[in-house]
């Protein structure tokens, strides 16, 4: 039986992926921050007679400590992980600069640091699987935003849009760095852009923008159940190279600046300084 871990698994794409793999017979660990949404997913799984293979893990992924605790929980629960899908995201395009209790800008912590911790932290469990893959869901191929090397926590001249775009670009580099840091790993790392998907993202926007975006989603966005189809094809038959990037079905060239090797390693080393690696477990 395969083991699939999905962060952001109680909403949108993550939820659709979790249910897809439950229906295929996998053991699915769904990570989310809201107990009610987790319980709703488990209830739906029960109605389809697949609930016995669904596990909900509540975690606040804005916390590095919580992400590390999650790694430990998964390692203690599962001898191996076949698929790790990183979807957790919460758009904070408006409002003041928000810092987590650990001192990190909110988007940087949730959308980037948690993925760094989980991807690297679960490497041993992934390498124990016969054909392991990590899929980091973001916006590769979108040439917007940059890493603010001089001020990654955006303590100066903050905007929510700037923070969100920085987290997206950081995830491009996270994927590019993974096979460089773990040379020879059998894990396949995929950066994936699903394009516009009908998720709950507009719910976090202020009015009247919320209504406008919901109207646009109704016309242009792909339903999550449809959007996961190309994702599952990649997850079930990952490409041979250690790192690839896709915008739906189109493979992106890794020669783009977004995947620059030197920048990827620079961000990796910067991140290790911000959150030093924990000692490996015996």
Secondary structure, 3 states (H helix, E strand, C coil): CCEEEEECCCCHHHHHHHHHHHHCCCEEEEEECCHHHHHHHHHHHHHCCCHHHEEEEECCCCCHHHHHHHHHHHHHHCCCCCEEEECCCCCCCCCCCCECCCCCEHHHHHHHHHHHHHHHHCHHHHHCCCCCEEEEECCCCCCCCCCCCCCCCCCCCCCHHHHHHHHHHHHHHHHHHHHHHCCCCCCEEEEEECCCECCCHHHHCCCCHHHHHHHHHHHHCECHHHHHHHHHHHHHCCCCCCEEEEECCEECCCCCHHHCHHHHHHHHHHHHHHCCCCCCCC
